[in-house]
Amino acid sequence: MIRRFGNTPEKGRTYSRRPGVYALLPRDGRLLVTCQHDPGPDIQLPGGGIDPGESPLPALHREVHEETGWKIAFPRKLGVFRRFAYMPEYDLWAEKICHIYIARPLRRVGPPLEPTHQALWMDPEQAIQELGNAGDRHFATLLADQL
């Protein structure tokens, strides 16, 4: 059974299953996160949906690059959680299946490709406080305990 974080699904509402991949990216005692400015500022682990026919690891590399402008190496899966949420950018109620990885940020190759995202470096404790969902905070806490 996959652990759930956040809101309980509403009875009678249809949710689309949306698998995604997200990365904890530690470097030099800090964590690379992304701030999505639209529809409002939200601090997130870099990542996103796995496209149909796409495998998780290529999706992880693609999403991290799109949202941060960084290339990553050595991804290792830490766990998975699910959450039920409304995704305003898609006008979609989703059951998000969030696969969490840890990876090493190698180098910045440019700005984020997604114009509403900004890459930020944060102390792990600050990231834990500011990450916008409980599942991301849970995995960031597990990582912080290892740093």
C-alpha positions as CSV (number, residue, x, y, z in Angstrom):
1,M,0.0,0.0,0.0
2,I,1.3,3.5,-0.9
3,R,1.3,6.0,1.9
4,R,-0.9,9.0,1.4
5,F,-0.1,12.6,2.4
6,G,-2.5,15.5,2.3
7,N,-6.2,15.7,1.7
8,T,-8.5,12.7,1.8
9,P,-10.1,12.1,-1.6
10,E,-13.6,13.7,-1.9
11,K,-16.4,11.2,-2.2
12,G,-18.1,11.3,-5.7
13,R,-15.1,13.2,-7.3
14,T,-13.3,11.4,-10.1
15,Y,-9.5,11.6,-9.9
16,S,-7.2,10.9,-12.8
17,R,-4.1,8.8,-11.8
18,R,-1.0,10.8,-12.6
19,P,2.4,9.1,-12.0
20,G,5.3,11.5,-11.5
21,V,9.0,11.6,-10.5
22,Y,10.6,14.1,-8.2
23,A,14.2,14.6,-7.0
24,L,15.9,15.5,-3.8
25,L,19.1,17.2,-5.1
26,P,21.6,17.8,-2.3
27,R,24.9,19.6,-3.0
28,D,27.4,21.3,-0.6
29,G,24.9,21.1,2.3
30,R,22.1,22.7,0.4
31,L,19.1,21.4,-1.6
32,L,18.1,22.4,-5.1
33,V,14.4,23.1,-5.3
34,T,12.1,24.9,-7.7
35,C,9.6,27.7,-7.1
36,Q,6.6,27.5,-9.4
37,H,5.3,31.0,-9.6
38,D,2.0,30.3,-11.5
39,P,-0.7,30.0,-10.3
40,G,1.0,31.2,-7.1
41,P,4.4,30.8,-5.5
42,D,4.9,27.1,-4.5
43,I,8.3,25.6,-3.4
44,Q,8.5,22.1,-4.8
45,L,10.9,19.2,-5.4
46,P,11.9,19.4,-9.0
47,G,10.0,16.9,-11.1
48,G,6.7,16.2,-12.7
49,G,4.5,13.8,-14.7
50,I,5.7,10.8,-16.5
51,D,4.5,11.1,-20.1
52,P,2.7,8.1,-21.7
53,G,5.3,5.6,-22.9
54,E,8.1,7.3,-21.0
55,S,10.1,5.4,-18.3
56,P,10.6,7.0,-14.9
57,L,14.4,7.7,-15.1
58,P,14.2,9.6,-18.4
59,A,11.2,11.5,-17.1
60,L,13.2,12.4,-14.0
61,H,16.2,13.8,-16.0
62,R,13.8,15.7,-18.3
63,E,11.7,17.2,-15.6
64,V,14.7,18.3,-13.4
65,H,16.2,19.9,-16.5
66,E,13.0,21.7,-17.5
67,E,12.3,23.0,-14.0
68,T,15.9,23.9,-12.8
69,G,18.2,24.0,-15.9
70,W,20.5,21.4,-14.2
71,K,21.7,18.0,-15.3
72,I,21.7,15.2,-12.7
73,A,23.5,11.9,-12.2
74,F,23.2,8.7,-10.1
75,P,19.5,8.8,-9.4
76,R,18.4,6.3,-6.7
77,K,14.8,5.7,-5.7
78,L,14.0,6.5,-2.1
79,G,10.2,5.8,-2.0
80,V,6.8,6.7,-3.2
81,F,3.7,8.4,-1.9
82,R,0.4,9.5,-3.2
83,R,-1.7,12.6,-2.8
84,F,-5.0,13.8,-4.1
85,A,-5.0,17.4,-5.5
86,Y,-6.4,19.8,-7.9
87,M,-4.0,20.8,-10.7
88,P,-5.1,24.2,-11.9
89,E,-2.6,24.3,-14.8
90,Y,-4.4,21.2,-16.2
91,D,-7.9,21.9,-14.8
92,L,-7.6,18.3,-13.4
93,W,-8.3,16.5,-10.2
94,A,-5.5,14.0,-9.8
95,E,-4.3,11.1,-7.7
96,K,-0.7,11.9,-7.9
97,I,1.6,8.9,-7.5
98,C,4.9,10.6,-6.5
99,H,8.1,8.5,-7.0
100,I,10.9,10.2,-5.0
101,Y,14.6,9.9,-6.0
102,I,17.8,11.3,-4.7
103,A,20.3,12.4,-7.3
104,R,23.5,14.4,-7.6
105,P,23.2,17.8,-9.4
106,L,26.1,17.8,-11.9
107,R,26.0,21.2,-13.6
108,R,23.7,24.0,-14.6
109,V,23.3,24.1,-18.3
110,G,21.0,27.1,-18.5
111,P,17.9,28.7,-17.0
112,P,14.8,26.6,-16.3
113,L,13.0,25.8,-19.6
114,E,9.6,26.3,-17.9
115,P,9.1,30.1,-17.7
116,T,7.1,29.8,-14.4
117,H,9.8,28.0,-12.6
118,Q,12.8,29.3,-10.7
119,A,15.7,27.2,-9.4
120,L,16.6,27.9,-5.7
121,W,19.3,26.6,-3.4
122,M,18.1,26.2,0.2
123,D,19.4,24.9,3.5
124,P,17.6,21.6,4.1
125,E,15.8,22.9,7.2
126,Q,14.5,25.9,5.3
127,A,13.3,23.6,2.4
128,I,11.5,21.3,4.8
129,Q,9.6,24.3,6.2
130,E,8.8,25.8,2.8
131,L,8.0,22.8,0.6
132,G,4.4,23.0,-0.5
133,N,3.2,19.4,0.3
134,A,3.6,17.1,3.2
135,G,5.0,14.2,1.1
136,D,7.9,16.3,-0.2
137,R,8.6,17.5,3.4
138,H,8.6,13.9,4.7
139,F,11.3,12.8,2.2
140,A,13.3,16.0,2.6
141,T,13.3,15.3,6.4
142,L,14.6,11.8,5.8
143,L,17.4,13.2,3.7
144,A,18.2,16.0,6.2
145,D,18.6,13.4,8.9
146,Q,21.4,11.8,6.7
147,L,23.3,15.0,6.0
